[in-house]
Amino acid sequence: MSNIRWFAVSNPEYKRYPEWRRSFGITDEGVVFVPAAMAGDSPELHVMLCAANEGQATAVHLNHHFVPSNWLKRELPKHHELIEIIEARARNEDITLIY
């Protein structure tokens, strides 16, 4: 797998989310990785294993599993809009914290 650059957006005013929930990764090829926990109803380990079973690359960042955004959009269409917002931020590099 290629190198992944990790980013995190700032916490919204008056809210505190853990850094991993605000993080996403981008590969050199432009693949965006989002937290597997976005699936909500399924444990993130289960989501990661499903992605890996389908031949998708997966990653661990801040002790949490991340999966490709395109795969998660396809598998969980109810989060399609939120994932597209993350992808837009990744494309525009609209970020505040870079590792």
C-alpha positions in Angstrom: 0.0 0.0 0.0 1.2 3.5 -0.7 2.0 6.1 1.9 -1.0 7.6 3.8 -0.9 11.2 5.0 -3.2 11.8 8.0 -5.2 14.9 8.8 -7.7 16.0 11.4 -10.3 18.8 11.3 -10.8 21.1 14.3 -13.4 20.4 16.9 -16.6 22.3 16.3 -17.2 25.2 18.7 -18.7 23.9 22.0 -18.2 20.2 21.0 -15.3 17.9 21.8 -14.8 14.9 19.6 -11.8 12.5 19.9 -9.1 13.2 17.4 -9.6 9.8 15.6 -13.2 10.7 14.9 -12.1 13.9 13.2 -9.3 12.3 11.2 -9.0 11.0 7.7 -6.1 9.8 5.5 -5.2 10.4 1.9 -2.9 8.1 -0.1 -0.5 9.3 -2.7 -3.0 8.1 -5.3 -5.8 10.2 -3.7 -7.7 7.4 -1.9 -9.4 8.8 1.1 -9.6 6.7 4.3 -12.3 7.4 6.9 -13.0 5.8 10.3 -14.6 2.4 10.1 -16.6 3.4 13.1 -18.7 5.7 10.9 -20.7 2.5 10.2 -22.3 3.2 13.5 -24.3 -0.1 13.9 -21.3 -2.4 13.3 -18.2 -2.6 15.4 -15.2 -1.0 13.6 -13.3 -4.3 13.6 -16.2 -6.0 11.8 -16.3 -3.2 9.2 -12.5 -3.4 8.7 -12.7 -7.2 8.3 -15.5 -6.9 5.7 -13.5 -4.4 3.7 -10.3 -6.5 3.9 -12.4 -9.6 2.8 -13.4 -7.7 -0.3 -9.8 -6.9 -1.1 -9.9 -3.3 0.1 -6.8 -1.7 1.7 -7.3 -0.9 5.4 -5.3 1.2 7.8 -4.9 1.8 11.6 -4.5 5.3 12.9 -4.6 6.4 16.5 -5.5 2.8 17.4 -8.7 2.8 15.2 -9.4 1.2 11.9 -9.9 3.2 8.7 -11.3 2.0 5.4 -11.5 3.6 1.9 -14.3 6.2 1.7 -15.6 4.9 -1.7 -16.1 1.4 -0.3 -17.8 2.7 2.8 -20.2 4.9 0.7 -21.1 1.9 -1.4 -21.6 -0.4 1.6 -23.4 2.1 3.8 -25.3 4.6 1.6 -27.0 6.2 4.6 -23.6 8.0 5.3 -23.1 9.0 1.7 -23.4 12.7 2.3 -21.2 12.9 5.3 -18.5 10.8 3.5 -18.7 13.2 0.5 -18.1 16.1 2.8 -15.0 14.4 4.2 -13.8 13.7 0.6 -14.4 17.3 -0.4 -12.3 18.5 2.5 -9.6 16.0 1.6 -9.6 17.2 -2.0 -9.4 20.9 -0.9 -7.1 20.1 1.9 -9.4 22.1 4.2 -7.7 20.9 7.3 -6.2 22.4 10.4 -3.9 19.7 11.8 -1.4 17.8 9.7 0.8 15.0 10.9 
